[in-house]
Amino acid sequence: MKITLEHGNMLFHLLYKVIENIYCATGQPNLALDYYEKAKNYLEKDELHVSYAMAGVLNNLGWAFYLLKDYNKALEYYLQAYTMLKNINLLETSSNIIVLLNIIAIHYTQAEWSTALEYSVTAISTMEKMKITKHRKYADAIFNAGFFNHNLYIKSKNNKQLNDAEKYYLKAKTLYEELNIVDQYYGILFLDLGLIAEAKGKKSLAGPYYRKAYDIFIKVGYTGPFKLQALENAQRLGY
């Protein structure tokens, strides 16, 4: 039977339920991979490959490999999904944003800051074209661009990257405040703003940023290493 786009979309939603029920509920990504491979082979029998649904299958395959910590294989499938969406001119879609964020997550995991930044800028541009600028995903993409620029600066000491990191972080700060988001990432944002201010010799700004970061970590119950770093830096500068 020839698979129509409608059938492909139905299969895409079914696959989503499979991944939710199998590896979110039972923690068995290998079973999910078996389902995805079968679905992928089934879809390939159609002469048009039902490209949109196929991109969903490829993305979910990447997700399963990500859970298995096979990041190279996960990236391979994410990039295939991205290419497929690009080929059918569906880059300005929520599906593509998900794929882009997944690609960014892989490069973040492997500390590939430059490539992660490149895809972050693409994700930001895509969401702006779609007018999705009052959403958590957009705010996080802006945060990520700041984070990646800052890590690139730490490695290269390139002042442009330091300035870009500050620009993105300040924009993310505004977005988080407009969306009433207060979590550990909001705290990390202030910690990094403190580090950036100190790198620029602005200790009078750095101290309050560090103290703000520490206060946020206390408020949200964060107990990771950034909490102690924020406190020690604040105390060192007399805050």
Residue, then its C-alpha position, 0 to 999 in steps of 0.5 A: m500500500k502506498i503511504t500517503l502524507e496523512h499516513g506518514n503523519m499518523l505514523f509519526h505520532l504513533l512513534y512519538k507514543v512508542i518512544e514515550n511509553i517505552y523508554c520514558a516509562t520503562g527506560q529501555p531505549n534499545l526496544a525503541l530503536d527496534y521500532y524506529e528501524k522498522a518504521k524507517n524501513y517501512l517508510e523508505k518503501d514509499e517513492l517520496h519517503v514521506s519526508y516529513a514523517m521520515a524526519g521525525v523517525l530520524n530525529n527520534l532515532g537520534w534521541a534514542f542513541y542520545l539516551l544510550k550515550d552514543y553521541n556520534k550516532a545520535l548526531e548522525y541521525y539528527l543531521q539526517a533529519y535536519t537535511m531532510l527538512k531542509n530538502i523539503n523546505l520545512l526549516e521554519t517549523s517547530s519540528n526543525i527547532i526540535v532537531l536544531l536543539n538536539i544537535i546543539a545538545i550533542h555539541y554541548t555534551q562534547a564541549e564543541w563550543s564553536t559548532a554549538l554556537e553556530y547551530s544556536v545562532t541558526a535556531i535563534s534566527t529560525m525562531e525569530k522568523m517564526k516570531i517565537t520570541k516569547h517562549r522558553k525555547y527562545a530564551d534558552a537559545i539566547f542563553n546558550a549563545g551566551f554560554f558558548n561564547h563565554n566558553l570560547y572566550i575562556k579558551s581563546k581570550n578573544n574580546k569579541q567573544l567576551n562581548d558577544a557573551e555579555k550581549y546574549y546573557l543580558k538579553a537572556k536575562t531580560l527574557y527570563e524575567e519577562l517569562n518569570i523563569v527562575d531556575q539554576y540556569y538563571g543563576i548560572l547566567f548571573l554567575d557568568l555575568g560576574l565572570i565577564a564583568e570581572a574579566k573586563g575589570k568591573k569588580s563593582l558589577a561582578g560582586p553583585y552578580y555573584r551574590k545574585a547568582y548565589d541567592i538564586f541557587i539558594k532559592v531554587g535549591y541548587t546544590g551543584p558546584f556553581k553555588l560554591q563558586a558564586l559564594e566564594n567569588a562574592q565573598r572575595l569581592g566583599y559581597 
